[in-house]
Amino acid sequence: MSGAGATMTARLMRASGDIPVDTPRVPAREAAQHELSKPMYHENDPNPLARALDHLWTWIGDLLSSASGAAPGGPLGLIALVLIVVAPLAALWWRLGTPQRSIRPADALFGDGPRTTADHRTAAEAHAAAGRWNQAVQERMRAIVRSLEERALLDPRPGRTADEAAAQAGRTLPAHATRLRAAAREFDDVTYGGRTTDQPAYLALLTLDLDIESATPELTGTLRGAAE
């Protein structure tokens, strides 16, 4: 008799003569269930995770057994069917490569969605009015570059960085090249360098924006040919 059964039997014995009392079946079963539900009998039971894994592996094993029995040729036939399905998928994956999202460069000047010069200027003014100088500088730099694109002094190019825009615009507007490079550095510092800017820096970009708006480009190369 197991230890649990012996303990249960001992609790059902009476002191007189150690003879079990004739207990009806249902109360006896309930007494046994109550006795066996005590923690002392379950100290070595597997935890819920282990039981769940046991059930899972049993289910997988039964599933594979059923599939191999139904497949022509038994287990070998099942393996052949799996290879027939997987091989074309593997070939397609190898041919096309891992699907990748179209990722914008980390230092791109513009965010998602096209916005006009007026949109960026309005946003810059709103940030400046609220004293949010970092955001005001960012939007004013974007307004400068978008203005140059709208005037066809820069070719619209997704993913362009502030440095790239300043270098290209400086060749068209050489009188403003130095300030354009400084504006690009300010944009990079507050956007990627974790620096905090201030009102004078924003006013410098505002002045540059107004000056460029009325500046006459120095046409060279492609721009001169287009103008002619």
N, C-alpha and C positions, 0 to 999 in steps of 0.2 A: 504494500500500500504506500502511496506517495506521502510525503510529509504533510501536504495540505490535507489529504484525506484522513490521515491519522489524527491530526489536530482537530479536524471537524468531528471525527468519531469520538475523540476524547471529551469534547465539549457536550456531546449528546449522551454520554454515559452518566449514569447515576452512581452515587457513592455506594449504595447498597449492592454489594456483590459484583460491581463493575459490569452489570448486565445492561445492554442498550434498552432504552424504553421503546416500546412499539409506537412509533410516531407515524401519523398518516402521511401519505406520499407528498401531497402538495405542501403542507407546512414543513416537511423535511427538506424538500427541494428549496423552498424559500430560505430556510435556515442555512442550508449549504451555500446558496448564492450570496447571502449576507456575509457569511463567514469568509468566503473566498474573495469578496470585494475589498477586504481590508488591505491597506498598503503593504503590510508585511509579506503578502503573497505575490506582490508585483514589483519588488525591488529590482529584479533582474530582467524585467520586460524591456523589449526594444522601445526607443522613444518614437513619437509620432512620425518624425522624419524618416527614420529607418523603416517603419512599417509602410509608409507611403512609397518609399523606394522599392521595397519588396513587392508591393502590389504592382508598381509600374513595370518592373522587370518581368514579373509573371505575366502581365498583360502583353508586353512586347513579345515574350517568348511564345505565348499562345497564338498571337497574331502571325508571327513568322511561321509557326508550325502549320497554321491553317493555310497560309499563302503558299508554302512549299508543297503542301498536299494537293492544293488546287492547281498549281502551275504544272504544265507538261514537263515531265522529266524530274519532278521532285525538287529538292534543294538546288541542284545544278541548273535546272530550268529557271528557277526563280532568280538566281544570280545572273543568268544570261539576259532575262527580261530587264533587270535593273540596269545592266550595262547598256542595253539597247536604248533605254530612256536617257541615261546619264551622258552617254558619249556625245550625242548631238549638242546637248546643253554645254558640255565642257568645251567642245570645239567652237561654239558660238561665243562663249565667254573669252576664249583665247584669241579669237579673231577680232572682237570688238574691244576687248580690254575691260577694266573695271569702270562702270558708269561713274562719271564725275560731274559735279555741279559746276556751273559756270561761276567762277569766283572772281570778284572784282579785286584788283590789286589792293594790298593793305593801305598804300599811301595815295590812293586815287583822290583827286580833288573833289569830285562831286559824289554825292550819295545816290540813292535810288531815285529814279524818275527825273525827267527833264524839267527844269524850271527856268524862267526867263530872267533877264537882268533885273527887271522891275521886281520880280518875286524875291530875289536875293537882296536887293537893296531895301525892300520893305522889311524883310526879316532882320537885316542888320540894324536898321533904325529901331526896331522894336526891342532887340536885345540891348542896344546901347541905352535906350531910355530906361531900361530896367537895371542897368549897371552890370549886365552880363557881358563883360568885355571879351572873354574868350570866344563866345559864340558870335559876338558882333564882328570880331576880326575875321573869323572863318567865313561868315556870310558876305562880308565886304570883299574879301579876296575872290570868292566865287563870283560875285557881281562883276568884278574887274575882268575876269577871264571870260565870263559869259558875254559881256559887252563886246570884247574883242572878237569873239566867235560870231556874234550877230552882225558885226561890221565886216565880216569876212577877212579880218586881219589875223585870225587864227582859224585853222581848220578844226571843225568839231571832231573830237576824238575821245571816245569813251576810255576811261582808265588813265587819262592824262594826270600827271602829278603837278603840284603847284610849281615845283622847280622846272619841270619841262615847259610849262606854260610861260613862266617868266623868261626862260632862255629864248624861246621862240619869239615871244612878243618883244623882247629886247632888241632883236635883230631888225624888227619892223619899226620900232620906236626907240632908237638908240639913245635919245635924250632922256628917256625914262628907264633905261636898262638897269641902272644901279638901284633905283628905288623899287623896281619890280622884283629884283633878286632879294632885296631886304624884306619885301612884303611876303614873298614865298617862304623865307626863313622864319618869319614871325608866324605864318600859318602852320608850318611844320612843328615849330616849338610848342604851340598851344594844342595842336591836334594830336601829335604823336610823342612829343617830348615831356608831357606832363607839366609844362610850365603855365603860370598864370600871367596874363598880360594886363594892361591898364588902359585908361582913357587916352593918354598921349599916343600910344601905339595904334589905337583904333583911328584917332584923328589923322594920323599919318596916312593910313590906308584910304580914309575918306578923301583926303586931299589928292592923293594919287588917282583915285577913281575919277574925280572931277577933272583933273588935268588931262588924263588920258581920253576922257570923253570928248574933249575939244582939240586933241592933238592931231596933227596931220602926219600920216604914216610916211615913212621913207620907202618908196616902192623900189624893190629890187627883184631881179630874177623873175619868178613866176608871177608875183603880184604886178610887176610892171607890164609883163606880157598880157595879163588879164585886163589891166586898165586900158591898154592900147587896143 
